[in-house]
């Protein structure tokens, strides 16, 4: 089974290497954008964990918007 986009993003960060051979432009179309989006979502939820939500939301308004949008999508899509 191929790795998930988030797993590929973690590997790329850890090893400081792109998923596919070659340079930045040699990567499959949109792969790096998708990996970045996955990392952004992961980091938003991770930074929220264990915090007072209202205070966290005030100091991280963009991440809070993302979390709300994702939770809304989860409710709509089950």
C-alpha positions as CSV (number, residue, x, y, z in Angstrom):
1,X,0.0,0.0,0.0
2,X,1.5,3.4,-0.9
3,X,2.1,5.9,1.9
4,X,-0.5,8.5,2.6
5,X,0.1,12.1,1.6
6,X,0.7,13.0,5.3
7,X,3.2,10.2,5.7
8,X,5.0,11.3,2.5
9,X,5.1,14.9,3.8
10,X,6.6,13.7,7.1
11,X,9.2,11.7,5.3
12,X,10.1,14.6,3.0
13,X,10.5,16.9,6.1
14,X,12.5,14.3,8.0
15,X,14.9,13.4,5.2
16,X,14.9,16.8,3.5
17,X,14.1,15.1,0.2
18,X,11.3,15.1,-2.3
19,X,9.1,12.0,-2.7
20,X,10.0,11.4,-6.4
21,X,13.4,11.4,-8.0
22,X,14.5,14.7,-9.6
23,X,13.9,18.3,-8.6
24,X,10.8,20.3,-7.5
25,X,9.4,20.4,-11.0
26,X,9.8,16.6,-11.5
27,X,7.1,15.8,-8.8
28,X,3.7,14.7,-9.9
29,X,1.2,17.5,-10.5
30,X,-0.2,18.9,-7.3
31,X,1.5,16.4,-5.1
32,X,3.5,19.0,-3.1
33,X,0.4,21.1,-2.7
34,X,-1.6,18.2,-1.3
35,X,1.2,17.2,1.0
36,X,1.4,20.8,2.3
37,X,-2.3,20.9,2.9
38,X,-2.1,17.6,4.9
39,X,0.7,19.0,7.0
40,X,-1.2,22.2,7.6
41,X,-4.2,20.3,8.9
42,X,-2.1,18.0,11.0
43,X,-0.2,21.0,12.5
44,X,-3.4,22.9,13.3
45,X,-5.0,20.0,15.2
46,X,-1.7,19.2,16.9
47,X,-1.2,22.8,18.1
48,X,-4.8,22.9,19.4
49,X,-4.4,19.7,21.5
50,X,-4.5,20.2,25.2
51,X,-5.2,24.0,24.9
52,X,-8.1,26.1,26.0
53,X,-10.0,26.3,22.7
54,X,-11.1,30.0,23.1
55,X,-7.6,31.2,23.9
56,X,-6.0,29.1,21.2
57,X,-8.6,30.4,18.6
58,X,-7.8,34.0,19.5
59,X,-4.0,33.4,19.0
60,X,-4.4,31.2,15.9
61,X,-7.4,32.5,14.0
62,X,-6.4,31.0,10.6
63,X,-5.8,27.6,12.0
64,X,-9.1,27.9,13.9
65,X,-10.9,28.6,10.7
66,X,-9.3,25.5,9.1
67,X,-10.3,23.3,12.1
68,X,-13.9,24.6,12.0
69,X,-14.1,24.0,8.2
70,X,-12.8,20.4,8.6
71,X,-15.1,19.6,11.4
72,X,-18.0,20.9,9.3
73,X,-17.0,18.7,6.4
74,X,-16.8,15.7,8.8
75,X,-20.3,16.3,10.0
76,X,-21.6,16.8,6.4
77,X,-19.9,13.7,5.1
78,X,-20.2,11.4,8.1
